[in-house]
């Protein structure tokens, strides 16, 4: 399924994705952020979406999805666009799922995922936003099964974030020094 095309053609669906997952799909692919020529990546790609923070989601040349964070974090987030959208719908505010210790035991991970999601549901209630209802509508319209095993979805994310070659950004200072990240979103 071509999620990007579907979202580009349906503004209401695109707005719903933004409301639930804080992801804005671009009308066209764009060049990834380069910080005025200072920022480079070890794997080429094209940006298809942005988070409210200015962070970018990049479709990498191998079909996987990379993430460049506005605070300099960089790494792979999904092995393909289907996994990416499934992950986003099941785990909105996915940055809150980055406690690597929780991924060492599937039972802990399952409980952790439920706790994190419930916190987001409660936070959304404070703003009169029904996250569960909106997420259900988003999943239905995208054809994503909300009954899927969230623990397995998180484990796919974890394996992707840790696999080689990692998606790494490097920042070149004016003095010529270069700073590179680890290429894993878990190594923050």
Number of C-alpha atoms within 10 A of each C-alpha: 9 9 14 18 12 14 20 16 12 11 12 11 17 19 17 20 25 16 17 24 22 18 25 22 22 15 13 13 15 13 12 21 20 13 10 6 9 14 18 17 18 12 14 15 21 19 22 21 23 20 16 12 11 15 19 23 26 27 24 19 11 11 13 20 27 30 29 26 18 14 9 15 20 30 26 29 29 26 21 16 18 15 16 20 19 20 20 21 21 24 23 21 16 16 10 12 20 15 12 12 10 16 19 10 9 14 12 14 22 17 13 17 19 14 12 16 21 14 11 17 15 14 14 15 12 10 8 9 15 15 21 15 11 15 22 17 17 21 19 12 12 19 12 18 13 14 7 11 11 18 19 13 18 22 15 18 19 21 15 21 26 20 14 11 11 19 27 21 22 19 19 15 11 8 6 9 8 12 11 16 18 17 27 22 22 18 15 11
